[in-house]
Amino acid sequence: MSILRKLSREGWMVFTAVLTAVAVVAAMFTVPGETAGAQEGKPSDFEPNLTLGDSAKKKELHGSDTSWGMLVWAGEPVTPNPGVTRKGPNPKNNVGWAWCLEPVESYTPHETMQLYDRAKAEKLKVPPEYHDAVINLGREMKSAAARGDKKAAANYYVYLTMFVAHHPESKAALAGTITGENPYYRQKEGHKNFPGYSGSHEEFTKLTGYRVAGRIDSPTLEKVPSVEIPKQPEDAYITVVWPSGARNGHAQTVMPVDQPGLPEKEETPTPEPPATDQPTEDTETTESEEPTEDTET
């Protein structure tokens, strides 16, 4: 006879109680939304965004909407404005609106015939020491785009790209913008590299735990020990699409607006003001009785 059959009724009750206690303890150590299994899909699961940027920009030479950061059109081409002559885009592009991750010295999807194909999406490789900062910024960007906040999205874009851009000219332009030292770096016409940017070096450090150091033409990222940022899920990732499926120095690597590898940012609810009980005045009702005169007959 098995041990289970020998258990008395009381034994079964104790056994069940122990299992319940173990389950409760395990649940206490589980952090919702930040644990394994957070991202079960694949990069190509993203849904191309067709509406975030200004649709009129799709007809222009560069196909970019800088009010959101360096947001570019990598979707199905539209007929350009009269007089606009461009080298691209590839008629099979199907990524939709996306952010450039090499904002300087690389062609936008409108300026090249290289293909931006949703099926070729991949996970962006990020150095482990930058993982928390990059994922934190990616989630902030995703949240800002969802609520239509151009100003915040443009700032987060600049901050994130500082960590992932590879081209020296891109790094210098980003560093000059974040520090405020030279937001016009290498701009011959006097235009800012990132006209939608309104952030600050202080906010960059607060969100990432790093500061931009050194000369802007050879910047470095220094860890600030006194600043702690939230730990991010280890399996979270940024989805990117390479031009023709491979990184190169001539055409943009783009980051689609929809990011299946990033968990939704938990918004902090705005506390409601405490209800103030209005003092209730007791209204006394006074009944006035007319004096009754005794009438003698």
Secondary structure, 3 states (H helix, E strand, C coil): CCHHHHCCHHHHHHHHHHHHHHHHHHHHCCCCCCCCCCCCCCHHHCCCECCCCCHHHHHCCCCEEHHHCCEEECCCCCCCCCCCCCCCCCCCCCCEEEEECCCCCCECHHHCCCCCCHHHCEECCCCHHHHHHHHHHHHHHHHHHHCCCHHHHHHHHHHHHHHHCCCHHHHHHHHHHHHCCCCCCCCCCCCCCCCCCCCCHHHHHHHHCEEEECCCCCCEEEECCCCCCCCCCCCCCCEEECHHHCCCCCECCEEECCCCCCCCCCCCCCCCCCCCCCCCCCCCCCCCCCCCCCCCC
